Amino acid sequence: MTTELRVLDPNDWDRWFEVLDLAFGGLHEPPDARELWRDLTECERSLGAWDGDLCVGTAGAFSFRLTVPGGALVPAAGVTMVSVAGTHRRRGILTSMMRRQLDDVRAAGEPLAVLTASEPAIYGRFGYGAATWTEYATIDTNRVGLAVPDGTDGVALRQADLVGSSAACEEVYARLVPLRPGMVARGPGWERLPLLDPESEREGSSPRLCVLAERGGEVVGFTHYAIRPNWSFAGADGSVVVQQVLALDPVAEAALWRFLCSVDLTSSVRIRSSPVDGAWRHLVTDARRCEATSREGLFLRIVDVGAALEARTYQAPVDVVFEVEDAFCPWNAGRWRLTGDAKGASCVRTGDAADLVLTARELGAAYLGGTPLVSLAAAGRVRELRAGALVEASVAFGSPVAPWLPHGF
């Protein structure tokens, strides 16, 4: 390989970002999106691969705090903006960037690295496992009703300006972050992300809209959505395209879903992001007619086994020895004894016999509680050496609420 990896010089950002743009299809980001990503880029955590004066590879990281089971916010590198120029494939550039990046993450003391993958098959070999799942659905509102809880009529709904309501929505988001694994605390500047609404990505929908749910003058929930009008010979057949529904209590959430399912001149609600245990499934009167599907959301990589497993709590007592295989981050390899419960945990190296054998990829997939160890074992990706250890660990690693990442990065 003749390329050189360098920390991104802010003066080279435009050239660096052009490589990324081309790798993702060559369609330039709208000016407001480009400005946001420029402002959010942590150049000191970003890498460029250079072939002479030509940038041929990009990789970045955001300094995140990620909610884990138990509610702790754990430092995590948000891996982002990864690309390799088509002219320089199969030269080891991606591997060299992943190697350098994980070394830097470890040096920074961050026990986790996370990413969203445009091509999921790429990142398994670097130890990333699918740790959260996102659900998509289309509710046929002509045939599906809602059964809402008592008190729903007591929630006031108000159409609000998208930008003007941002602070109130961010406050709701921040209060929900500790309650669900996989959510990321949004630092300064990230409040601009939900406001991005390029016309080129609307696919015929209206500009993004916002409705606030209020009780006693306090904002207790919100939805961001758009309307996609459509007319057939029989009349109006539009869709409500839901970007997000977040609320502080079940009644406020039900009020928002009832509103979305009753917008005039529409016959369907298209949900673009929901946790797999989303409340809407239990509000609708016929889930079969909601065409639900899911796919991976957040991919997680354990960078420091001991620190990562000690950072979360466990929903049942656990005492198990893992034999971790990790060729890409060999400092993780070996046996680790995890003991813990709902109050805390300890994870230290041990010479004791292993109970379970797995790779860092499987450990990352199970870490947030969204991918059961028993499911991974059924696929041959976790091996049980002590009878009963698999069920014990799988139950302990679970989460009472499904992990979910509400937005990309």
PyMOL commands that set and color helices and strands:
alter all, ss='L'
color gray80, all
select helices_A, chain A and resi 10-23+31-40+43-45+86-88+93-107+120-126+152-154+166-179+190-195+199-201+250-260+280-283+287-290+305-311+330-332+360-366+373-378+389-397
alter helices_A, ss='H'
color red, helices_A
select strands_A, chain A and resi 4-7+47-51+54-67+73-84+112-115+129-130+133-140+156-160+209-215+218-228+231-232+235-236+238-247+266-275+293-296+299-302+318-325+334-341+344-349+356-359+382-384
alter strands_A, ss='S'
color yellow, strands_A
deselect
rebuild
show_as cartoon
